Amino acid sequence: MKTVRHITLLLVCLLLAAATTSGQAPSSLAQVTASGQAPGSQAQVTTSGQAPSSLAQVTASGQAPSSLAQVTASGQAPGRAQDKNLLRLGWGDPLFEQLVFYPAAGASDHCYTGHIFADYRRSLGKVVSVGAEVDFLSVSWTQDGRRTRNYDLSVLPTVRFTWLDREWVRLYSGLGAGALFAWNNSDAREVLPVFDVNTIGIQVGKGHWCGSVDLGFMAALKNVNHIFMAGSRLVSVGLNYRW
């Protein structure tokens, strides 16, 4: 019995010695030790320098498929430099008509829509943009016992000069010249030249949507109701969409 035990212990020792000599074991740990690589994603990163994740793509290529990576690479937010078009809807005051013209003309019971306008602009660069504007104004009043309704529709090509451009704020000035189509409820019609001067405007907002406030005036010759629009639309506000 002692002899059998001795032989068994000898065989075990020989097996252990053989395993130690080969340096390999049937476990995943031994595979990593011998080959320097494990069958997991971490080993793939160690061997190839790349992992199938967005972080590894950034490490390998220097860029990630996200807007933040685009900003880091270009130094500018995506879409900001490509915003060449602007569409604006707005309203302007009729202060000139209220404070100057109608009191002097002796008219009473005034009713105004104000200037309802829309314009489109296309940027030609960092400073100059061109476009067109449509402006509508309706005014009614009573004079000598008669109710009169006057309508003005102005169509103007425009040019704008941006002289301050920041991420949240833009400052600009502009000019426009075109035609004013005037008519009233007595079937009188007339076409007149009209001018729009934007002394200073400020646009506030980041991204596609922004707001604007303009200080300036519209001027036209007298229309069918002898309205001299010399200082109309002194202040106007607008909602802008750019793309």
C-alpha positions in Angstrom: 0.0 0.0 0.0 2.9 2.4 0.8 4.3 1.6 -2.6 1.0 2.5 -4.4 0.8 5.8 -2.5 4.4 6.7 -3.4 3.7 6.0 -7.1 0.5 8.1 -7.0 2.3 11.1 -5.4 5.1 10.8 -8.0 2.6 11.0 -10.9 0.9 14.1 -9.4 4.3 15.8 -9.0 5.2 14.9 -12.6 1.9 16.4 -13.9 2.4 19.6 -12.0 5.9 19.9 -13.3 4.8 19.4 -16.8 2.1 22.2 -16.5 4.7 24.6 -15.0 7.1 23.9 -17.9 4.5 24.6 -20.6 3.4 28.0 -19.0 -0.3 27.5 -20.1 -3.4 26.6 -18.3 -6.9 25.9 -19.6 -8.2 29.1 -18.0 -8.9 32.6 -19.4 -6.4 34.0 -16.9 -3.6 31.8 -18.3 -4.5 32.7 -21.8 -4.1 36.4 -21.0 -0.8 35.7 -19.2 0.7 33.7 -22.1 -0.7 35.6 -25.2 -0.9 39.1 -23.7 -4.5 39.4 -24.9 -7.9 38.6 -23.5 -11.0 37.8 -25.6 -12.8 40.8 -24.2 -13.3 44.3 -25.6 -10.6 45.7 -23.2 -8.0 43.5 -24.8 -9.1 44.6 -28.2 -8.5 48.2 -27.1 -5.1 47.3 -25.7 -4.0 45.6 -28.9 -5.5 47.8 -31.6 -5.7 51.1 -29.9 -9.4 51.4 -30.7 -12.7 50.4 -29.1 -16.1 50.2 -30.8 -17.4 53.2 -28.8 -17.7 56.9 -29.7 -14.9 57.7 -27.2 -12.5 55.5 -29.0 -13.5 57.0 -32.3 -12.6 60.4 -30.8 -9.2 59.1 -29.6 -8.4 57.5 -32.9 -9.6 60.1 -35.4 -9.6 63.2 -33.3 -13.3 63.8 -34.0 -16.6 62.5 -32.6 -19.9 62.3 -34.4 -21.4 64.9 -32.0 -22.0 68.7 -32.3 -19.6 69.2 -29.4 -16.7 67.6 -31.3 -17.6 69.7 -34.4 -17.4 72.8 -32.3 -14.0 71.7 -30.9 -12.6 71.0 -34.3 -13.9 74.1 -36.1 -14.1 76.6 -33.3 -17.6 77.5 -34.3 -21.0 76.1 -33.5 -22.6 74.0 -36.3 -25.1 75.9 -38.4 -23.8 79.4 -37.2 -21.6 80.0 -40.2 -24.1 78.5 -42.6 -27.0 80.9 -41.5 -27.2 82.8 -44.8 -31.0 83.2 -44.9 -33.3 85.2 -42.6 -37.1 85.5 -42.5 -38.6 88.1 -40.2 -42.2 88.9 -39.3 -42.8 92.1 -37.3 -44.9 95.1 -36.3 -44.1 98.8 -36.3 -45.7 101.7 -34.6 -47.9 104.4 -36.2 -46.7 107.1 -33.8 -46.1 109.7 -36.5 -49.7 109.4 -37.7 -51.0 109.5 -34.2 -49.0 112.4 -32.8 -48.3 114.6 -35.9 -50.5 114.1 -38.9 -54.1 113.5 -37.7 -54.1 116.2 -34.9 -52.9 118.7 -37.5 -55.6 117.6 -40.1 -58.4 117.8 -37.6 -59.4 114.2 -37.9 -60.8 112.2 -35.0 -61.8 108.7 -34.0 -58.6 107.2 -35.4 -58.1 103.4 -35.8 -54.7 101.9 -36.7 -53.3 98.5 -37.5 -49.8 99.6 -37.2 -47.2 98.5 -39.7 -47.4 94.7 -40.3 -44.4 93.6 -42.3 -42.4 90.6 -43.5 -38.9 90.6 -45.0 -36.4 88.1 -46.3 -32.7 88.6 -46.4 -29.8 86.7 -48.0 -26.3 87.1 -46.6 -23.6 87.9 -49.1 -20.8 87.8 -46.5 -20.1 88.8 -42.9 -21.3 92.4 -43.5 -23.7 92.8 -46.4 -27.1 91.1 -46.9 -29.8 91.9 -49.4 -33.5 91.1 -49.6 -37.0 92.4 -49.9 -39.7 93.7 -47.6 -43.5 93.9 -47.7 -45.2 96.4 -45.3 -48.9 96.9 -44.8 -50.6 99.8 -42.9 -54.3 100.5 -42.5 -55.7 103.7 -41.0 -59.3 104.9 -40.6 -60.7 108.1 -39.2 -63.7 110.4 -39.1 -63.6 113.9 -40.6 -66.5 116.2 -41.5 -69.0 113.4 -40.5 -67.5 111.0 -43.0 -65.6 107.8 -42.2 -62.5 107.2 -44.3 -60.3 104.1 -44.5 -56.9 104.3 -46.0 -54.6 101.3 -46.9 -50.9 101.4 -47.8 -49.0 98.5 -49.2 -45.2 99.0 -49.6 -42.8 96.7 -51.5 -39.1 97.5 -51.0 -35.8 95.9 -52.0 -33.5 96.3 -49.0 -29.8 96.1 -48.1 -28.5 95.6 -44.5 -25.0 96.2 -43.1 -24.0 94.2 -40.0 -21.3 96.0 -38.1 -21.2 93.9 -34.9 -21.6 90.1 -34.9 -21.4 88.1 -31.7 -22.7 84.8 -30.6 -25.9 86.2 -29.0 -26.0 89.8 -30.4 -25.9 91.4 -33.8 -26.0 95.2 -34.5 -26.9 96.5 -38.0 -28.2 99.3 -40.1 -30.1 99.2 -43.4 -31.8 101.0 -46.3 -34.7 100.2 -48.5 -36.4 101.9 -51.5 -39.5 100.8 -53.5 -43.1 101.6 -54.2 -46.1 102.3 -52.0 -49.5 101.3 -53.4 -52.2 103.4 -51.7 -56.0 103.2 -51.9 -59.1 104.0 -49.8 -62.8 103.2 -49.5 -63.7 105.8 -52.1 -61.9 103.8 -54.8 -59.0 106.3 -55.1 -55.7 104.6 -55.9 -52.1 105.9 -56.3 -48.6 104.5 -56.6 -45.8 106.5 -54.8 -42.1 106.1 -54.0 -41.3 105.0 -50.5 -38.1 104.8 -48.5 -37.2 102.8 -45.4 -34.2 103.9 -43.2 -33.1 101.6 -40.4 -30.8 103.7 -38.3 -29.8 101.0 -35.9 -31.2 97.5 -35.2 -30.3 94.9 -32.6 -30.9 91.2 -33.0 -30.7 89.0 -29.9 -30.7 85.2 -29.9 -28.7 82.1 -30.4 -29.6 79.4 -32.9 -32.3 79.6 -35.5 -34.8 81.7 -33.6 -34.1 85.3 -32.4 -35.8 88.6 -31.8 -35.0 92.1 -33.1 -35.8 95.7 -32.4 -35.2 98.4 -35.0 -35.1 102.2 -34.8 -35.7 104.2 -38.0 -38.5 105.5 -40.2 -40.4 105.1 -43.4 -41.0 108.1 -45.7 -43.3 108.6 -48.7 -44.9 111.4 -50.6 -48.5 112.2 -49.9 -51.0 109.6 -51.0 -54.6 109.8 -52.0 -55.6 111.0 -48.5 -52.8 113.6 -48.4 -50.9 111.6 -45.8 -47.3 112.6 -45.7 -45.6 109.5 -44.2 -42.4 111.3 -43.2 -41.6 109.5 -40.0 -43.8 106.4 -39.7 -42.6 103.2 -38.2 -40.1 104.8 -35.8 -39.9 101.6 -33.7 -40.4 98.1 -35.0 -40.1 94.7 -33.4 -39.7 91.3 -35.1 -39.4 87.6 -34.7 -36.7 86.1 -36.9 -35.9 82.6 -38.2 -32.5 82.0 -39.8 -31.0 79.0 -41.5 
